[in-house]
Amino acid sequence: MGAWGNISISGTRGNYRATARFRLANGKTVPRFRGGATKEAARNALLEHLTELRDQTIGGEVSGAVTLGSFADDWFTRWRESSDPPASTVRTYRAAVKWIREELGMLRLTECTTGRLEKGVARIGEAHGQTTAKQSRSVLRRIFADAVRLDALTANPALGVSTIKDAPQMVRAMTADEVQALRTAATTWEATPVTSNKPVRREIADSIDVMLGTGIRTGELLGMRWDDVDLDADVPTVSVMGTVTRGADDEGMIYQPAPKSETSKRVLYLPTIAVDALRRQFDVREFRPESEGIFASEFGTWRDPSNYRAHFREVRAMAGLDWVTPKTIRKTVATAIYSADGLDNASQQLGHSEVGVTAKHYVQRLNIGPAGVVGVLDEWLQSAS
């Protein structure tokens, strides 16, 4: 609908007529005419008329002839306006649209076969990594679902793009000695003067102790506020209710009320190591509004996780633990809980929606047989002797 066939021109000098057949919204094809003093004038007049008819016929529908890059930009605008997504998701999808435009943007929607999309996603992975490729695949599925909804296509070619699987990686947690080495290095790093005679308290030692006592994410740590903490309870707690992230349009760091997922909202009991760290922070603060981040920046604003990780890298270098990241601390906490109290509790502590995520990515598996078999085997061997 809204398309036309070849344009033919007839007539004599000064009186030409351009003709083409046009398909209406009901599927019927009808002839359309326009005249002009020259062949070019007649053609242009008919093209203008046909374009107006097309706009009236499709009434805002999307043609399969539009390029993927153009449609992806329009989709992103519609998606953002209609769903009010978190700032971190906006940034992720915007970046994915950028890479999609770069690798596939000049293809028309009708030219986007599953095979072409798969090759494009593979190129994105080679250039920007598997995580970006996964995100691009997910966004492509959403984009083409919208194209189907708007009648630009009859089927979603992105549904057939192969799942991107990461190479399996062994989970590694820190040992007790490595944990102590990291804590010692953090204290040493804090005491290192930034000038010849002025040591600066940078609070990273206490922040590491809080992560070791909770297993929270970096953004959750930096989004922790004083009114989220109850240190006077019989068993002190912290309510993980938000995270720190960069604004959707890079306007700086903001507090995002909803953490990574709904299951991330949780209340955690605090062990002594975390309680002591938070009490130290409470005692050294002269001004403590309830809404202020406990580990805020030097200016009292939300601290950028990237800046925090930069300081963390300096600490781990001093400890000789270049492989350790804040996420390693989450894995260490998960492994400790799993070993002593089971996988379900480890998953709840970390705020995962599925136990499988914890088992696959956060728990270091120890290939050790169950201790209870010792008694079973002793009894069996005694009865057999």
MARVOLUM-891801 format. One record per residue (C-alpha): residue number from 1; x, y, z. Coordinates in nm, 3 decimals. Example, Ala and Ser with C-alpha at 12.3 -4.5 7.8 and 13.67 -1.06 7.14 Angstrom:
   seq         x         y         z
     1     1.230    -0.450     0.780
     2     1.367    -0.106     0.714
//
This chain:
   seq         x         y         z
     1     0.000     0.000     0.000
     2     0.114     0.351    -0.079
     3     0.352     0.237    -0.354
     4     0.348     0.318    -0.723
     5     0.485     0.164    -1.040
     6     0.690     0.301    -1.328
     7     0.613     0.652    -1.447
     8     0.536     0.690    -1.819
     9     0.524     1.026    -1.998
    10     0.324     1.110    -2.308
    11     0.220     1.424    -2.498
    12     0.380     1.694    -2.705
    13     0.599     1.996    -2.635
    14     0.432     2.225    -2.383
    15     0.169     1.966    -2.287
    16     0.308     1.650    -2.130
    17     0.129     1.406    -1.902
    18     0.298     1.175    -1.649
    19     0.112     0.855    -1.555
    20     0.166     0.586    -1.290
    21    -0.046     0.326    -1.115
    22    -0.087     0.374    -0.738
    23    -0.192     0.112    -0.480
    24    -0.455     0.228    -0.232
    25    -0.497     0.123     0.131
    26    -0.759    -0.136     0.029
    27    -0.513    -0.300    -0.210
    28    -0.676    -0.168    -0.527
    29    -0.446    -0.022    -0.795
    30    -0.559     0.296    -0.973
    31    -0.398     0.525    -1.236
    32    -0.286     0.875    -1.135
    33    -0.197     1.160    -1.370
    34    -0.028     1.498    -1.361
    35     0.066     1.736    -1.642
    36     0.341     1.986    -1.714
    37     0.498     2.205    -1.981
    38     0.803     1.980    -1.992
    39     0.858     1.610    -1.931
    40     1.052     1.688    -1.614
    41     0.781     1.922    -1.484
    42     0.514     1.658    -1.544
    43     0.724     1.390    -1.371
    44     0.794     1.614    -1.070
    45     0.429     1.712    -1.038
    46     0.324     1.348    -1.038
    47     0.592     1.250    -0.787
    48     0.474     1.524    -0.552
    49     0.115     1.405    -0.590
    50     0.209     1.039    -0.535
    51     0.412     1.128    -0.226
    52     0.112     1.307    -0.075
    53    -0.108     1.009    -0.157
    54     0.139     0.771     0.003
    55     0.143     0.972     0.326
    56    -0.237     0.972     0.331
    57    -0.255     0.600     0.252
    58    -0.011     0.457     0.501
    59    -0.117     0.707     0.770
    60     0.207     0.694     0.965
    61     0.294     0.334     0.885
    62     0.659     0.245     0.839
    63     0.790     0.122     0.507
    64     1.022    -0.176     0.489
    65     1.239     0.040     0.265
    66     1.351     0.260     0.555
    67     1.707     0.200     0.671
    68     1.777     0.015     0.993
    69     1.982     0.307     1.123
    70     1.698     0.554     1.080
    71     1.439     0.316     1.223
    72     1.665     0.230     1.521
    73     1.694     0.599     1.611
    74     1.315     0.639     1.595
    75     1.264     0.323     1.799
    76     1.502     0.445     2.070
    77     1.310     0.771     2.103
    78     0.974     0.591     2.125
    79     1.105     0.337     2.373
    80     1.256     0.599     2.603
    81     0.946     0.818     2.601
    82     0.704     0.532     2.663
    83     0.879     0.321     2.927
    84     1.064     0.564     3.157
    85     1.364     0.330     3.183
    86     1.648     0.355     3.439
    87     1.938     0.581     3.344
    88     2.181     0.288     3.318
    89     1.950     0.109     3.071
    90     1.916     0.424     2.860
    91     2.294     0.450     2.831
    92     2.329     0.081     2.746
    93     2.062     0.089     2.475
    94     2.191     0.416     2.330
    95     2.537     0.262     2.293
    96     2.388    -0.052     2.135
    97     2.197     0.157     1.880
    98     2.522     0.336     1.798
    99     2.704     0.011     1.720
   100     2.404    -0.123     1.526
   101     2.402     0.189     1.310
   102     2.776     0.155     1.256
   103     2.765    -0.209     1.142
   104     2.416    -0.249     0.993
   105     2.264     0.097     0.966
   106     2.259     0.131     0.588
   107     2.061    -0.189     0.531
   108     1.691    -0.144     0.460
   109     1.458    -0.327     0.695
   110     1.358    -0.569     0.420
   111     1.727    -0.645     0.358
   112     1.790    -0.742     0.720
   113     1.794    -1.118     0.704
   114     1.882    -1.326     1.007
   115     2.216    -1.414     0.850
   116     2.310    -1.051     0.788
   117     2.212    -0.953     1.141
   118     2.414    -1.241     1.285
   119     2.723    -1.133     1.093
   120     2.672    -0.775     1.209
   121     2.645    -0.881     1.573
   122     2.961    -1.088     1.529
   123     3.146    -0.781     1.397
   124     3.024    -0.580     1.695
   125     3.158    -0.852     1.925
   126     3.497    -0.853     1.755
   127     3.527    -0.475     1.778
   128     3.372    -0.407     2.118
   129     3.354    -0.732     2.313
   130     3.102    -1.005     2.383
   131     2.905    -0.806     2.638
   132     2.838    -0.530     2.382
   133     2.743    -0.793     2.124
   134     2.492    -0.945     2.368
   135     2.339    -0.605     2.434
   136     2.319    -0.531     2.062
   137     2.148    -0.864     1.994
   138     1.892    -0.790     2.266
   139     1.824    -0.441     2.128
   140     1.793    -0.574     1.772
   141     1.520    -0.812     1.887
   142     1.331    -0.517     2.036
   143     1.381    -0.299     1.727
   144     1.251    -0.560     1.486
   145     0.961    -0.650     1.714
   146     0.860    -0.286     1.676
   147     0.904    -0.309     1.297
   148     0.665    -0.605     1.291
   149     0.417    -0.419     1.512
   150     0.422    -0.125     1.269
   151     0.368    -0.354     0.967
   152     0.706    -0.274     0.815
   153     0.789    -0.647     0.829
   154     0.590    -0.965     0.873
   155     0.846    -1.150     1.085
   156     1.126    -1.062     1.328
   157     1.459    -1.168     1.171
   158     1.652    -1.091     1.490
   159     1.482    -1.377     1.676
   160     1.700    -1.624     1.488
   161     2.033    -1.460     1.573
   162     2.237    -1.710     1.772
   163     2.272    -1.673     2.147
   164     2.613    -1.535     2.239
   165     2.780    -1.757     2.492
   166     3.074    -1.646     2.700
   167     3.367    -1.877     2.732
   168     3.330    -2.053     3.068
   169     3.547    -1.896     3.335
   170     3.637    -2.047     3.667
   171     3.513    -1.844     3.963
   172     3.796    -1.745     4.194
   173     3.738    -1.619     4.546
   174     3.998    -1.469     4.777
   175     4.156    -1.668     5.055
   176     4.160    -1.543     5.414
   177     4.523    -1.433     5.371
   178     4.439    -1.242     5.053
   179     4.148    -1.069     5.224
   180     4.376    -0.957     5.503
   181     4.639    -0.839     5.255
   182     4.377    -0.626     5.077
   183     4.256    -0.472     5.404
   184     4.611    -0.394     5.514
   185     4.693    -0.235     5.179
   186     4.379    -0.019     5.201
   187     4.483     0.114     5.540
   188     4.835     0.181     5.411
   189     4.703     0.353     5.102
   190     4.484     0.583     5.311
   191     4.780     0.689     5.522
   192     4.995     0.773     5.220
   193     5.018     1.153     5.201
   194     4.918     1.326     4.881
   195     5.167     1.600     4.966
   196     5.490     1.584     5.161
   197     5.320     1.643     5.497
   198     4.944     1.595     5.465
   199     4.788     1.248     5.493
   200     4.433     1.226     5.359
   201     4.159     0.996     5.484
   202     4.004     0.844     5.174
   203     3.764     0.600     5.344
   204     3.841     0.309     5.113
   205     3.943     0.077     5.397
   206     3.602     0.107     5.563
   207     3.423     0.072     5.229
   208     3.609    -0.254     5.161
   209     3.511    -0.380     5.507
   210     3.145    -0.301     5.431
   211     3.165    -0.493     5.103
   212     3.332    -0.785     5.279
   213     3.052    -0.786     5.535
   214     2.767    -0.763     5.284
   215     2.872    -0.859     4.931
   216     2.693    -0.553     4.788
   217     2.769    -0.410     4.446
   218     2.990    -0.102     4.401
   219     2.693     0.115     4.299
   220     2.494    -0.008     4.600
   221     2.787     0.069     4.831
   222     2.820     0.425     4.701
   223     2.440     0.470     4.714
   224     2.419     0.365     5.079
   225     2.268     0.648     5.288
   226     2.266     0.703     5.662
   227     1.891     0.650     5.681
   228     1.940     0.307     5.518
   229     2.144     0.188     5.817
   230     2.021     0.082     6.161
   231     2.327     0.038     6.382
   232     2.128     0.044     6.707
   233     1.920    -0.266     6.637
   234     1.989    -0.587     6.828
   235     2.133    -0.713     6.501
   236     2.236    -0.408     6.292
   237     2.101    -0.394     5.937
   238     2.137    -0.205     5.611
   239     1.853    -0.164     5.361
   240     1.982    -0.183     5.005
   241     1.729     0.038     4.828
   242     1.923     0.224     4.561
   243     2.236     0.254     4.358
   244     2.459     0.525     4.216
   245     2.484     0.558     3.840
   246     2.564     0.814     3.574
   247     2.265     1.007     3.443
   248     2.101     0.894     3.120
   249     2.237     1.197     2.934
   250     2.575     1.203     3.113
   251     2.466     1.490     3.339
   252     2.669     1.353     3.631
   253     2.617     1.097     3.904
   254     2.264     1.042     4.033
   255     2.095     0.826     4.295
   256     1.870     0.567     4.131
   257     1.601     0.450     4.377
   258     1.560     0.107     4.219
   259     1.875    -0.106     4.225
   260     1.978    -0.336     3.941
   261     1.659    -0.542     3.975
   262     1.362    -0.570     4.209
   263     1.526    -0.861     4.389
   264     1.820    -0.632     4.461
   265     1.601    -0.449     4.713
   266     1.682    -0.630     5.034
   267     1.764    -0.587     5.402
   268     2.097    -0.735     5.509
   269     2.218    -0.816     5.858
   270     2.556    -0.661     5.929
   271     2.846    -0.858     6.075
   272     3.092    -0.693     6.314
   273     3.342    -0.597     6.043
   274     3.079    -0.389     5.861
   275     2.927    -0.241     6.179
   276     3.268    -0.123     6.301
   277     3.345     0.034     5.963
   278     3.015     0.222     5.955
   279     3.054     0.343     6.314
   280     3.398     0.480     6.226
   281     3.247     0.668     5.934
   282     2.967     0.799     6.155
   283     3.213     0.924     6.416
   284     3.437     1.114     6.173
   285     3.154     1.297     5.998
   286     3.076     1.642     6.130
   287     2.770     1.685     5.909
   288     2.548     1.385     5.847
   289     2.217     1.452     5.667
   290     2.014     1.134     5.652
   291     1.995     1.139     5.274
   292     2.370     1.180     5.230
   293     2.574     0.896     5.089
   294     2.793     0.734     5.352
   295     3.079     0.704     5.106
   296     3.012     1.029     4.920
   297     3.271     1.225     4.724
   298     3.494     1.486     4.882
   299     3.229     1.744     4.789
   300     2.938     1.557     4.944
   301     2.800     1.448     4.605
   302     2.744     1.094     4.485
   303     3.078     0.930     4.416
   304     3.151     0.809     4.064
   305     3.199     0.429     4.067
   306     3.470     0.468     3.802
   307     3.671     0.696     4.031
   308     3.619     0.456     4.319
   309     3.745     0.164     4.111
   310     4.053     0.365     4.016
   311     4.141     0.402     4.385
   312     4.062     0.034     4.439
   313     4.312    -0.060     4.167
   314     4.583     0.133     4.349
   315     4.502    -0.054     4.670
   316     4.507    -0.396     4.507
   317     4.840    -0.315     4.341
   318     4.989    -0.241     4.684
   319     4.852    -0.576     4.803
   320     4.994    -0.764     4.505
   321     4.641    -0.874     4.405
   322     4.610    -0.738     4.053
   323     4.334    -0.988     3.969
   324     4.102    -0.868     4.246
   325     3.811    -0.632     4.172
   326     3.512    -0.522     4.383
   327     3.319    -0.799     4.208
   328     3.576    -1.046     4.343
   329     3.468    -0.943     4.692
   330     3.108    -1.034     4.599
   331     3.230    -1.373     4.480
   332     3.429    -1.420     4.801
   333     3.126    -1.340     5.016
   334     2.904    -1.568     4.806
   335     3.153    -1.853     4.831
   336     3.184    -1.816     5.208
   337     2.805    -1.823     5.256
   338     2.764    -2.110     5.009
   339     3.026    -2.321     5.187
   340     2.870    -2.268     5.529
   341     2.500    -2.207     5.465
   342     2.400    -2.316     5.115
   343     2.349    -2.169     4.771
   344     2.003    -2.022     4.833
   345     2.127    -1.799     5.112
   346     2.426    -1.692     4.907
   347     2.193    -1.591     4.623
   348     1.962    -1.394     4.856
   349     2.256    -1.212     5.011
   350     2.379    -1.096     4.670
   351     2.031    -0.995     4.553
   352     2.013    -1.229     4.254
   353     1.678    -1.313     4.095
   354     1.793    -1.665     4.008
   355     2.004    -1.910     4.206
   356     2.161    -2.024     3.880
   357     2.330    -1.686     3.834
   358     2.496    -1.721     4.173
   359     2.601    -2.078     4.109
   360     2.745    -2.006     3.765
   361     2.917    -1.672     3.814
   362     2.975    -1.606     4.184
   363     3.053    -1.926     4.372
   364     3.391    -2.094     4.367
   365     3.324    -2.464     4.351
   366     3.547    -2.677     4.572
   367     3.585    -3.032     4.447
   368     3.575    -3.182     4.794
   369     3.366    -3.482     4.888
   370     3.107    -3.453     5.168
   371     3.258    -3.484     5.517
   372     2.973    -3.708     5.631
   373     3.093    -3.997     5.417
   374     3.382    -4.059     5.658
   375     3.152    -4.208     5.921
   376     2.956    -4.400     5.658
   377     3.269    -4.557     5.512
   378     3.418    -4.634     5.856
   379     3.099    -4.815     5.960
   380     3.078    -5.004     5.633
   381     3.442    -5.113     5.640
   382     3.412    -5.228     6.002
   383     3.109    -5.439     5.916
   384     3.292    -5.587     5.616
   385     3.601    -5.687     5.814
//
